[in-house]
Amino acid sequence: MESHGVVGRVHLSAETAKLVKHEFDLEERGTIEVKGKGAMTTYVVREPL
């Protein structure tokens, strides 16, 4: 996931996004190929709620 990150933004897996979705405003980035994991839906944090 590191190679697909956005400068200055926190990049999250779908599993982590489920845990913090009530505390942060998340933006879905879509599905990306993650080395060693395959296709994953990922998110970035917009800001705290």
C-alpha distance matrix in Angstrom:
0.0 3.8 5.5 5.3 6.4 10.2 12.7 14.5 12.5 10.7 7.5 8.3 8.3 11.7 13.3 12.8 13.9 17.0 17.9 17.9 18.9 22.5 21.8 19.4 19.5 16.2 15.4 13.8 11.5 12.4 11.1 8.4 8.3 5.7 7.7 10.1 9.5 10.6 10.7 9.2 10.5 8.5 10.5 11.3 14.3 17.3 19.8 21.6 24.2
3.8 0.0 3.8 5.4 5.3 8.9 10.4 12.3 11.3 10.0 8.0 10.0 11.1 14.7 16.1 14.9 16.0 19.3 19.8 19.3 20.6 23.9 22.6 20.1 20.3 17.5 16.8 15.9 13.5 15.1 14.3 11.5 11.4 8.9 9.8 12.4 12.7 14.0 14.3 13.0 13.9 11.4 12.5 12.1 14.6 17.5 19.7 21.6 24.6
5.5 3.8 0.0 3.8 5.7 8.8 10.6 13.5 12.8 12.5 10.4 12.6 13.5 16.8 18.7 17.9 18.5 21.9 22.8 22.2 23.1 26.5 25.4 22.6 22.3 19.3 17.9 16.7 13.6 14.9 13.9 10.6 10.4 8.8 9.5 12.9 13.5 13.9 14.1 13.6 14.6 12.6 14.0 13.7 16.7 19.0 21.6 24.0 27.0
5.3 5.4 3.8 0.0 3.8 6.8 9.7 12.5 11.1 11.0 8.4 10.7 11.7 14.5 17.0 16.3 16.3 19.7 21.1 20.3 20.6 24.1 23.3 20.3 19.5 16.3 14.5 13.1 9.9 11.3 10.8 8.0 9.1 8.5 10.6 13.9 13.5 13.2 12.4 11.5 11.8 9.7 10.9 10.8 14.2 16.3 19.3 21.9 24.6
6.4 5.3 5.7 3.8 0.0 3.8 6.5 8.8 7.4 7.6 5.9 9.2 11.3 14.3 16.6 15.1 14.9 18.6 19.5 18.2 18.7 21.9 20.6 17.5 17.0 14.2 12.9 12.5 9.9 12.4 12.8 10.8 12.3 11.2 13.4 16.3 15.7 16.0 15.1 13.3 12.9 9.8 9.8 8.5 11.3 13.4 16.1 18.7 21.6
10.2 8.9 8.8 6.8 3.8 0.0 3.8 6.3 5.5 7.6 7.3 11.0 13.7 16.3 18.8 16.9 16.1 19.9 20.7 18.8 18.9 21.8 20.3 16.8 15.8 13.5 12.0 12.6 10.2 13.4 14.7 13.2 15.3 14.8 17.0 20.1 19.3 19.4 18.0 16.1 14.9 11.7 10.5 8.2 10.4 11.4 14.3 17.4 20.3
12.7 10.4 10.6 9.7 6.5 3.8 0.0 3.8 5.6 8.4 9.6 13.4 16.5 19.3 21.4 19.1 18.5 22.3 22.6 20.4 20.8 23.4 21.3 18.0 17.3 15.7 14.7 15.9 13.9 17.1 18.5 16.8 18.7 17.7 19.5 22.5 22.1 22.6 21.5 19.5 18.5 15.1 13.6 10.7 11.8 12.5 14.5 17.6 20.9
14.5 12.3 13.5 12.5 8.8 6.3 3.8 0.0 3.8 7.0 9.6 13.1 16.7 19.2 21.0 18.2 17.5 21.2 21.1 18.4 19.0 21.1 18.6 15.5 15.2 14.3 14.1 16.0 14.9 18.4 20.1 19.0 21.0 19.8 21.8 24.4 23.8 24.5 23.3 20.9 19.5 15.8 13.6 10.1 10.0 10.3 11.6 14.5 17.9
12.5 11.3 12.8 11.1 7.4 5.5 5.6 3.8 0.0 3.8 6.3 9.7 13.3 15.6 17.5 14.7 13.7 17.5 17.6 15.0 15.5 17.8 15.7 12.4 12.0 10.7 10.7 12.5 11.8 15.3 17.2 16.5 18.8 17.7 20.1 22.5 21.3 22.0 20.6 17.8 16.1 12.4 9.9 6.3 6.4 7.5 9.4 12.2 15.5
10.7 10.0 12.5 11.0 7.6 7.6 8.4 7.0 3.8 0.0 3.8 6.5 10.2 12.8 14.1 11.2 10.8 14.5 14.3 12.1 13.2 15.8 13.7 10.9 11.4 9.7 10.6 11.9 11.6 14.8 16.2 15.6 17.6 15.9 18.3 20.2 18.9 20.1 18.9 15.8 14.3 10.6 8.3 5.4 5.5 8.4 9.8 11.7 14.9
7.5 8.0 10.4 8.4 5.9 7.3 9.6 9.6 6.3 3.8 0.0 3.8 7.1 9.9 11.8 9.7 9.3 13.1 13.7 12.3 13.1 16.3 15.0 12.3 12.4 9.6 9.7 9.8 9.0 11.7 12.6 11.9 13.9 12.4 15.0 17.0 15.4 16.3 15.0 12.0 10.8 7.1 5.8 4.5 6.8 10.1 12.3 14.1 16.8
8.3 10.0 12.6 10.7 9.2 11.0 13.4 13.1 9.7 6.5 3.8 0.0 3.8 6.5 8.0 6.0 6.1 9.7 10.4 9.7 10.7 14.2 13.6 11.5 12.0 9.1 9.8 9.3 9.5 11.4 11.9 11.9 13.7 12.0 14.8 16.0 13.8 15.0 13.7 10.3 9.0 5.7 5.1 5.9 7.7 11.4 13.2 14.3 16.5
8.3 11.1 13.5 11.7 11.3 13.7 16.5 16.7 13.3 10.2 7.1 3.8 0.0 3.8 5.4 5.3 6.1 8.8 10.2 10.9 11.6 15.3 15.5 13.9 14.3 11.1 11.5 9.9 10.1 10.7 10.2 10.4 11.9 10.2 13.1 13.7 10.9 12.2 10.9 7.3 6.7 4.8 6.3 8.8 11.0 14.5 16.5 17.2 19.0
11.7 14.7 16.8 14.5 14.3 16.3 19.3 19.2 15.6 12.8 9.9 6.5 3.8 0.0 3.8 5.5 4.9 6.3 8.9 10.1 9.9 13.6 14.7 13.5 13.6 10.5 11.0 8.9 10.3 10.2 10.1 11.6 13.4 12.5 15.7 15.9 12.6 13.2 11.3 7.6 5.9 5.5 6.8 10.1 11.9 15.0 16.9 17.4 18.4
13.3 16.1 18.7 17.0 16.6 18.8 21.4 21.0 17.5 14.1 11.8 8.0 5.4 3.8 0.0 3.8 5.5 5.4 6.9 9.3 10.2 13.4 14.5 14.1 15.2 12.7 14.0 12.5 14.0 13.9 13.5 14.6 15.7 14.2 16.7 16.2 13.0 14.6 13.5 10.0 9.3 9.0 10.0 12.6 13.7 17.1 18.3 18.1 19.0
12.8 14.9 17.9 16.3 15.1 16.9 19.1 18.2 14.7 11.2 9.7 6.0 5.3 5.5 3.8 0.0 3.8 5.4 5.2 6.5 8.5 11.5 11.8 11.3 13.0 10.9 12.9 12.4 13.9 14.8 15.0 15.7 17.1 15.2 17.7 17.6 14.9 16.7 15.7 12.1 11.0 9.3 9.1 10.6 11.0 14.6 15.4 14.9 16.3
13.9 16.0 18.5 16.3 14.9 16.1 18.5 17.5 13.7 10.8 9.3 6.1 6.1 4.9 5.5 3.8 0.0 3.8 5.4 5.3 5.6 9.2 9.9 8.9 9.8 7.5 9.6 9.4 11.6 12.8 13.9 15.3 17.4 16.2 19.3 19.6 16.7 17.8 16.0 12.2 10.0 8.1 6.8 8.6 8.8 11.9 13.1 12.9 13.8
17.0 19.3 21.9 19.7 18.6 19.9 22.3 21.2 17.5 14.5 13.1 9.7 8.8 6.3 5.4 5.4 3.8 0.0 3.8 5.7 5.5 8.4 10.3 10.5 11.6 10.0 12.3 11.8 14.5 15.0 15.8 17.7 19.6 18.6 21.5 21.3 18.1 19.2 17.4 13.8 11.7 10.9 10.1 12.3 12.2 14.9 15.6 14.7 14.8
17.9 19.8 22.8 21.1 19.5 20.7 22.6 21.1 17.6 14.3 13.7 10.4 10.2 8.9 6.9 5.2 5.4 3.8 0.0 3.8 6.0 7.8 8.8 9.9 12.2 11.4 14.4 14.5 17.0 18.0 18.8 20.1 21.8 20.2 22.8 22.4 19.6 21.3 20.0 16.3 14.7 13.3 12.2 13.4 12.6 15.4 15.3 13.7 14.1
17.9 19.3 22.2 20.3 18.2 18.8 20.4 18.4 15.0 12.1 12.3 9.7 10.9 10.1 9.3 6.5 5.3 5.7 3.8 0.0 3.8 5.5 5.4 6.2 8.9 8.8 12.3 13.4 16.0 17.7 19.1 20.4 22.5 21.0 23.8 24.0 21.3 22.8 21.2 17.4 15.3 13.2 11.1 11.3 9.6 12.1 11.6 9.9 10.5
18.9 20.6 23.1 20.6 18.7 18.9 20.8 19.0 15.5 13.2 13.1 10.7 11.6 9.9 10.2 8.5 5.6 5.5 6.0 3.8 0.0 3.8 5.5 5.5 6.8 6.7 10.1 11.3 14.5 16.1 18.0 19.9 22.5 21.6 24.7 25.2 22.2 23.1 21.0 17.2 14.4 12.6 10.2 10.8 9.3 11.0 11.0 9.8 9.4
22.5 23.9 26.5 24.1 21.9 21.8 23.4 21.1 17.8 15.8 16.3 14.2 15.3 13.6 13.4 11.5 9.2 8.4 7.8 5.5 3.8 0.0 3.8 5.9 7.8 9.4 12.9 14.7 18.0 19.7 21.7 23.7 26.3 25.3 28.4 28.8 25.8 26.8 24.7 21.0 18.2 16.4 13.8 14.0 11.7 12.6 11.5 9.2 7.7
21.8 22.6 25.4 23.3 20.6 20.3 21.3 18.6 15.7 13.7 15.0 13.6 15.5 14.7 14.5 11.8 9.9 10.3 8.8 5.4 5.5 3.8 0.0 3.8 7.1 9.3 13.1 15.4 18.3 20.5 22.7 24.1 26.6 25.4 28.3 28.9 26.3 27.5 25.7 21.9 19.2 16.8 13.9 13.0 10.0 11.0 9.0 6.1 5.6
19.4 20.1 22.6 20.3 17.5 16.8 18.0 15.5 12.4 10.9 12.3 11.5 13.9 13.5 14.1 11.3 8.9 10.5 9.9 6.2 5.5 5.9 3.8 0.0 3.8 6.0 9.7 12.4 15.1 17.7 20.1 21.5 24.2 23.2 26.3 27.3 24.8 25.8 23.7 20.0 17.1 14.4 11.0 9.7 6.5 7.2 5.8 4.3 5.1
19.5 20.3 22.3 19.5 17.0 15.8 17.3 15.2 12.0 11.4 12.4 12.0 14.3 13.6 15.2 13.0 9.8 11.6 12.2 8.9 6.8 7.8 7.1 3.8 0.0 3.8 6.9 10.2 13.0 15.7 18.6 20.3 23.4 23.0 26.3 27.7 25.0 25.5 23.0 19.4 16.1 13.6 10.0 8.7 6.0 5.3 5.4 6.0 6.0
16.2 17.5 19.3 16.3 14.2 13.5 15.7 14.3 10.7 9.7 9.6 9.1 11.1 10.5 12.7 10.9 7.5 10.0 11.4 8.8 6.7 9.4 9.3 6.0 3.8 0.0 3.8 6.6 9.4 12.0 14.8 16.5 19.7 19.4 22.8 24.3 21.6 21.8 19.2 15.7 12.4 9.8 6.2 5.7 4.7 5.5 7.6 9.0 9.7
15.4 16.8 17.9 14.5 12.9 12.0 14.7 14.1 10.7 10.6 9.7 9.8 11.5 11.0 14.0 12.9 9.6 12.3 14.4 12.3 10.1 12.9 13.1 9.7 6.9 3.8 0.0 3.8 6.3 9.2 12.4 14.2 17.7 18.1 21.7 23.5 20.9 20.4 17.5 14.4 11.0 8.7 5.4 5.3 6.4 6.6 9.9 12.2 12.9
13.8 15.9 16.7 13.1 12.5 12.6 15.9 16.0 12.5 11.9 9.8 9.3 9.9 8.9 12.5 12.4 9.4 11.8 14.5 13.4 11.3 14.7 15.4 12.4 10.2 6.6 3.8 0.0 3.8 5.6 8.8 11.1 14.6 15.4 19.1 20.9 18.0 17.2 14.1 11.1 7.5 6.1 4.3 6.6 9.0 10.1 13.4 15.5 16.2
11.5 13.5 13.6 9.9 9.9 10.2 13.9 14.9 11.8 11.6 9.0 9.5 10.1 10.3 14.0 13.9 11.6 14.5 17.0 16.0 14.5 18.0 18.3 15.1 13.0 9.4 6.3 3.8 0.0 3.8 6.8 8.2 11.9 13.0 16.7 18.9 16.5 15.4 12.3 10.0 7.1 5.5 5.1 6.9 10.3 11.5 15.2 17.7 19.0
12.4 15.1 14.9 11.3 12.4 13.4 17.1 18.4 15.3 14.8 11.7 11.4 10.7 10.2 13.9 14.8 12.8 15.0 18.0 17.7 16.1 19.7 20.5 17.7 15.7 12.0 9.2 5.6 3.8 0.0 3.8 6.6 10.3 12.1 15.9 17.8 15.1 13.3 9.8 8.0 5.3 6.0 7.5 10.2 13.6 15.0 18.5 20.8 21.7
11.1 14.3 13.9 10.8 12.8 14.7 18.5 20.1 17.2 16.2 12.6 11.9 10.2 10.1 13.5 15.0 13.9 15.8 18.8 19.1 18.0 21.7 22.7 20.1 18.6 14.8 12.4 8.8 6.8 3.8 0.0 3.8 7.0 9.2 12.9 14.6 11.9 9.7 6.1 5.2 4.2 6.4 9.4 12.4 16.0 18.0 21.3 23.3 24.5
8.4 11.5 10.6 8.0 10.8 13.2 16.8 19.0 16.5 15.6 11.9 11.9 10.4 11.6 14.6 15.7 15.3 17.7 20.1 20.4 19.9 23.7 24.1 21.5 20.3 16.5 14.2 11.1 8.2 6.6 3.8 0.0 3.8 6.2 9.7 12.1 10.0 8.0 5.4 5.5 6.4 7.3 10.5 12.9 16.6 18.8 22.2 24.4 26.0
8.3 11.4 10.4 9.1 12.3 15.3 18.7 21.0 18.8 17.6 13.9 13.7 11.9 13.4 15.7 17.1 17.4 19.6 21.8 22.5 22.5 26.3 26.6 24.2 23.4 19.7 17.7 14.6 11.9 10.3 7.0 3.8 0.0 3.8 6.5 8.9 7.5 5.1 4.4 6.3 8.9 10.0 13.5 15.8 19.4 22.0 25.1 27.1 29.0
5.7 8.9 8.8 8.5 11.2 14.8 17.7 19.8 17.7 15.9 12.4 12.0 10.2 12.5 14.2 15.2 16.2 18.6 20.2 21.0 21.6 25.3 25.4 23.2 23.0 19.4 18.1 15.4 13.0 12.1 9.2 6.2 3.8 0.0 3.8 6.2 5.3 5.2 6.1 6.7 9.6 9.9 13.2 15.2 18.6 21.5 24.3 26.0 28.2
7.7 9.8 9.5 10.6 13.4 17.0 19.5 21.8 20.1 18.3 15.0 14.8 13.1 15.7 16.7 17.7 19.3 21.5 22.8 23.8 24.7 28.4 28.3 26.3 26.3 22.8 21.7 19.1 16.7 15.9 12.9 9.7 6.5 3.8 0.0 3.8 5.5 6.3 8.9 10.1 13.3 13.5 16.7 18.4 21.6 24.7 27.3 28.9 31.2
10.1 12.4 12.9 13.9 16.3 20.1 22.5 24.4 22.5 20.2 17.0 16.0 13.7 15.9 16.2 17.6 19.6 21.3 22.4 24.0 25.2 28.8 28.9 27.3 27.7 24.3 23.5 20.9 18.9 17.8 14.6 12.1 8.9 6.2 3.8 0.0 3.8 6.1 9.6 10.8 14.4 15.0 18.3 20.3 23.3 26.6 29.0 30.2 32.4
9.5 12.7 13.5 13.5 15.7 19.3 22.1 23.8 21.3 18.9 15.4 13.8 10.9 12.6 13.0 14.9 16.7 18.1 19.6 21.3 22.2 25.8 26.3 24.8 25.0 21.6 20.9 18.0 16.5 15.1 11.9 10.0 7.5 5.3 5.5 3.8 0.0 3.8 6.7 7.4 11.1 12.2 15.7 18.2 21.2 24.5 26.9 28.0 29.9
10.6 14.0 13.9 13.2 16.0 19.4 22.6 24.5 22.0 20.1 16.3 15.0 12.2 13.2 14.6 16.7 17.8 19.2 21.3 22.8 23.1 26.8 27.5 25.8 25.5 21.8 20.4 17.2 15.4 13.3 9.7 8.0 5.1 5.2 6.3 6.1 3.8 0.0 3.8 6.4 10.1 12.0 15.7 18.5 21.9 24.8 27.6 29.1 30.7
10.7 14.3 14.1 12.4 15.1 18.0 21.5 23.3 20.6 18.9 15.0 13.7 10.9 11.3 13.5 15.7 16.0 17.4 20.0 21.2 21.0 24.7 25.7 23.7 23.0 19.2 17.5 14.1 12.3 9.8 6.1 5.4 4.4 6.1 8.9 9.6 6.7 3.8 0.0 3.8 7.0 9.6 13.3 16.4 19.8 22.5 25.5 27.1 28.5
9.2 13.0 13.6 11.5 13.3 16.1 19.5 20.9 17.8 15.8 12.0 10.3 7.3 7.6 10.0 12.1 12.2 13.8 16.3 17.4 17.2 21.0 21.9 20.0 19.4 15.7 14.4 11.1 10.0 8.0 5.2 5.5 6.3 6.7 10.1 10.8 7.4 6.4 3.8 0.0 3.8 6.1 9.9 13.2 16.4 19.2 22.1 23.4 24.8
10.5 13.9 14.6 11.8 12.9 14.9 18.5 19.5 16.1 14.3 10.8 9.0 6.7 5.9 9.3 11.0 10.0 11.7 14.7 15.3 14.4 18.2 19.2 17.1 16.1 12.4 11.0 7.5 7.1 5.3 4.2 6.4 8.9 9.6 13.3 14.4 11.1 10.1 7.0 3.8 0.0 3.8 7.1 10.7 13.8 16.3 19.2 20.7 21.8
8.5 11.4 12.6 9.7 9.8 11.7 15.1 15.8 12.4 10.6 7.1 5.7 4.8 5.5 9.0 9.3 8.1 10.9 13.3 13.2 12.6 16.4 16.8 14.4 13.6 9.8 8.7 6.1 5.5 6.0 6.4 7.3 10.0 9.9 13.5 15.0 12.2 12.0 9.6 6.1 3.8 0.0 3.8 7.1 10.4 13.1 16.0 17.6 19.1
10.5 12.5 14.0 10.9 9.8 10.5 13.6 13.6 9.9 8.3 5.8 5.1 6.3 6.8 10.0 9.1 6.8 10.1 12.2 11.1 10.2 13.8 13.9 11.0 10.0 6.2 5.4 4.3 5.1 7.5 9.4 10.5 13.5 13.2 16.7 18.3 15.7 15.7 13.3 9.9 7.1 3.8 0.0 3.8 6.8 9.4 12.3 14.0 15.6
11.3 12.1 13.7 10.8 8.5 8.2 10.7 10.1 6.3 5.4 4.5 5.9 8.8 10.1 12.6 10.6 8.6 12.3 13.4 11.3 10.8 14.0 13.0 9.7 8.7 5.7 5.3 6.6 6.9 10.2 12.4 12.9 15.8 15.2 18.4 20.3 18.2 18.5 16.4 13.2 10.7 7.1 3.8 0.0 3.8 6.4 9.4 11.7 13.9
14.3 14.6 16.7 14.2 11.3 10.4 11.8 10.0 6.4 5.5 6.8 7.7 11.0 11.9 13.7 11.0 8.8 12.2 12.6 9.6 9.3 11.7 10.0 6.5 6.0 4.7 6.4 9.0 10.3 13.6 16.0 16.6 19.4 18.6 21.6 23.3 21.2 21.9 19.8 16.4 13.8 10.4 6.8 3.8 0.0 3.8 5.8 7.9 10.4
17.3 17.5 19.0 16.3 13.4 11.4 12.5 10.3 7.5 8.4 10.1 11.4 14.5 15.0 17.1 14.6 11.9 14.9 15.4 12.1 11.0 12.6 11.0 7.2 5.3 5.5 6.6 10.1 11.5 15.0 18.0 18.8 22.0 21.5 24.7 26.6 24.5 24.8 22.5 19.2 16.3 13.1 9.4 6.4 3.8 0.0 3.8 7.3 9.2
19.8 19.7 21.6 19.3 16.1 14.3 14.5 11.6 9.4 9.8 12.3 13.2 16.5 16.9 18.3 15.4 13.1 15.6 15.3 11.6 11.0 11.5 9.0 5.8 5.4 7.6 9.9 13.4 15.2 18.5 21.3 22.2 25.1 24.3 27.3 29.0 26.9 27.6 25.5 22.1 19.2 16.0 12.3 9.4 5.8 3.8 0.0 3.8 6.4
21.6 21.6 24.0 21.9 18.7 17.4 17.6 14.5 12.2 11.7 14.1 14.3 17.2 17.4 18.1 14.9 12.9 14.7 13.7 9.9 9.8 9.2 6.1 4.3 6.0 9.0 12.2 15.5 17.7 20.8 23.3 24.4 27.1 26.0 28.9 30.2 28.0 29.1 27.1 23.4 20.7 17.6 14.0 11.7 7.9 7.3 3.8 0.0 3.8
24.2 24.6 27.0 24.6 21.6 20.3 20.9 17.9 15.5 14.9 16.8 16.5 19.0 18.4 19.0 16.3 13.8 14.8 14.1 10.5 9.4 7.7 5.6 5.1 6.0 9.7 12.9 16.2 19.0 21.7 24.5 26.0 29.0 28.2 31.2 32.4 29.9 30.7 28.5 24.8 21.8 19.1 15.6 13.9 10.4 9.2 6.4 3.8 0.0
